[in-house]
Amino acid sequence: MTLDALIFDFDGLIMDTESTLLESWRWEWRRHGLELPEEGFFAAHGGPVPERYTALAAAVGPGFDREVSEARRNAYRARLHETLEPAPGIREWFGEAAELGLRLAVASSSGAGWVHGNLTRAGLLDRIEVTACGNEVAAHKPDPAVYRLALERLGIPPSRALAFEDTPHGVAAAQAAGLRCVAIPNAFVEAGRFTAADLVLPSAADLTLETVIDKVTGV
């Protein structure tokens, strides 16, 4: 074993919050008798997309109340998250990491409140030693700042950690911080876009964590 820690992205990797995001927007558009145009919904660079409300406002026309719409959509998404489980294989990987003596960290472009709240609801936060979140750095992925912050808080060099991501811009961020990176593409990103990743898996349930580490580190 040549690693001390594993650093996971959150959205779309530990939990499939990408699907709940899309579903909440579909739901809100349908409240107005409209169908959401999904092309371009997930920005290639990740991060928030304010244009989504601009598009909805233009489709609805006069009388659209963005504040009311946003509150209603967020409340609906929160209800979806009440029963949202970690992605397949993640709980097992976390348990295996403990058995292997590996420390766990999360590096996410989302805010700490969002990340900690969802991890707590899923019963995973107490397994994670370090979090580094988007509200704590000046730039989001593909900028490596959040990974560098996670490494700083872990107190280890990038050679002693392995990152896990679900998007190409996440892989780019991890590798720019000097980390090797395993990609598990989320349902809204083509697997062919992950040529830079050190290893690509369909799911965390496909291989044991130890096998994944051995494949990446060459042990």
ZIUR-V709596 format. One record per backbone hydrogen bond with DSSP energy under -1.0 kcal/mol. NH is the residue of the N-H (numbers start at 1). CO is the residue of the C=O. If there is no record, write none. Layout:
BEGIN
[[NH;CO] [NH;CO]]
END
This chain:
BEGIN
[[4;160] [5;160] [6;103] [7;162] [8;105] [9;164] [12;15] [13;10] [14;10] [15;10] [17;15] [21;17] [22;18] [23;19] [24;20] [25;21] [26;22] [27;23] [28;24] [29;25] [30;26] [31;27] [32;29] [33;30] [34;29] [41;38] [46;43] [52;49] [53;50] [54;50] [55;51] [56;52] [57;53] [58;54] [59;55] [60;56] [61;57] [64;61] [69;65] [70;66] [71;67] [72;68] [73;69] [74;70] [75;71] [76;72] [77;73] [78;74] [79;75] [80;76] [81;77] [87;14] [90;87] [93;89] [94;90] [95;91] [96;92] [97;93] [98;94] [99;95] [100;96] [102;97] [103;4] [105;6] [106;130] [107;8] [108;132] [115;111] [116;112] [117;113] [118;114] [119;115] [120;116] [121;117] [122;118] [123;120] [124;119] [125;119] [127;124] [128;125] [129;104] [130;104] [132;106] [134;110] [136;133] [137;134] [143;140] [148;144] [149;145] [150;146] [151;147] [152;148] [153;149] [154;150] [155;151] [156;151] [160;157] [161;158] [162;5] [163;180] [164;7] [165;182] [171;167] [172;168] [173;169] [174;170] [175;171] [176;172] [177;173] [178;175] [179;174] [182;163] [183;199] [184;165] [186;166] [189;186] [193;190] [194;191] [197;194] [198;181] [201;183] [206;203] [212;208] [213;209] [214;210] [215;211] [216;212] [217;213] [218;214]]
END
